[in-house]
């Protein structure tokens, strides 16, 4: 889980649908419900400390790889931009595909090295996503020659109806919330690692809650620093701007250009989010590899006898990791070949992961008061069932919203295929089982 998953969607999904109101208040709203879901899941993992989830979590890894690929392309374009704003180099589709493939291979190799390497990557990722993010936010606010007002950051409404064709304010706000909901996902990775830690009934549940709380806080600080430092709204939405339309990269470029007359000073600070996103995608693949192993160990996957094999040298689920890399590549490929599909792939990720959270929470909400035996860690007591029920209602609403079209009129390129993708996956799973 990394707040820098928003590098692409800050402008294309957040500011484009509702402006700062959707960005800031949407994050606050999603943070509250994410904390509620995390508490319910923490109670369950404290009682049942084992790796489990839904295989569609692979879509989250795919989205991270797509976001990192597009961010690298924006960085290349900025690096090759001339002193007088001559357009930089646009990577071709073949080059983007090469970067996308290379990222999957590198992450799969890193996750095949051994447990000590995995530990280093996970610890480094946590520290980098905290320290580097705080440093980036402080730098951005310090360099920016002017700052937006409090009224703009907290109350400015920019519907963006001209581009999307959507005129209903609630509909627009819900589309803008997709950015926040997509970033605050993947915190169940703590659960997948619980079988490899000491005192899992305590450590896994508290790690889950702490990671969500930290992500909510860091995300809010990041969004506030970005929005306060916004220099030009027009360049963020312009596909022929210096960054080629990447929101965070363009905003940082504009800040340095407004201060120093050129945006080239932004190139080094912009490496910080790329490293954070690289580590996030790598640890997501780590968690997914454990998930595949856990499913296969119980015979719940097609080809379980292959995927449950551990490497004799490293004792890592190497086969599961490479399966995840292959599936993530296939899921993210349409968004690389057709940038218009990125929002649809993100919606599939949100829908799939959110549904996977709903399944155990629904069982918890439907249990009798004496049927659940809490673990040694977090226990919600008599509030466990009603809070799980509230979370299920929220998840149902989120799933319904993210099946809606992103733009009108609907075409094959901008259609939201998330519902069809989930139904196809469920049909495939039911046929196999």
Buried (B, 14 or more C-beta within 10 A) or exposed (E): BBBBBBBBBBBBBBBBBBBBBBBBBBBEBBBEBBBBBBBBBBBBBBBBBBBBBBBBBBBBBBBBBBBBBBBBBBBBBBEEBEEEEEEBBEBEEEBBBEBBBEBBEBBBBBBBBBEEBBEEBBEBBBEBBEEBBBEBBEBBBEBBEEBBEEEBBBEBEBBBBEEBBBEEEEBBBBBBBBBBBBBBBBBBBBBBBBBEEEEBBBBBBBBBBBBBBBBBEBBBBBBBBBBBBBBBBEBBBBEEBBBBBBBBBBBBBBBBBBBEEBBBBBBEBBEBBBBBBBBBBBBBBBBBBBBBBBBBBEEEBEEBEEBBBBBEEBEBBBBBBBBBBEBBBEBBBBBBEBBBBBBBBBBBBBBBBBBBBBBBBBEBBEEEEEEBEBBEBBBBEEEBBEBBBBBBEBBBEBBEBBBBBBBEEEEEEBBBBBBEBBEEBEEEBEEEE
